[in-house]
């Protein structure tokens, strides 16, 4: 199991660092993850992850499917599309 890198800088905004940790959980091998899997990979409490996931889902960065798994959302796909065109 791969775990996302721990934030190197602690002078930033903690919730943003945690949100980026969550995004780092998703990769080719792990395109969809449960709340518990994300909490384990980030080493954050499930209640903290749940709050962050709610915000990230409502903002369009993640989506929650019918199996209660999270995947990258519309806004992340827009970023990836933009990056591939800049490449």
Phi, psi and omega in degrees: 000131177268146177241146179293152178299143175286144177302133181279322184260129179258005181270357181275191179277118187300318181294325177293316178302318180292321176298320177292325174301317180298313179300326180291345178291333185275131180207183182304320182280339184230077182277338176223138185221149175274167175306313182298317179298318179294318179299318179296315183292326181269347184060034175253158179293153180296327179292321177295313180297320180300316178296316180295318180297322178300312179296315183293327178288314179297332180273353178090005180278335175228161174229149177247125182267181184293341177269013180062033175251148181260142176227167176296139185264185183306315183293324178293322178293325175296318177297316181296320178297315178299315180296321181292329178283335179279334186321000000 
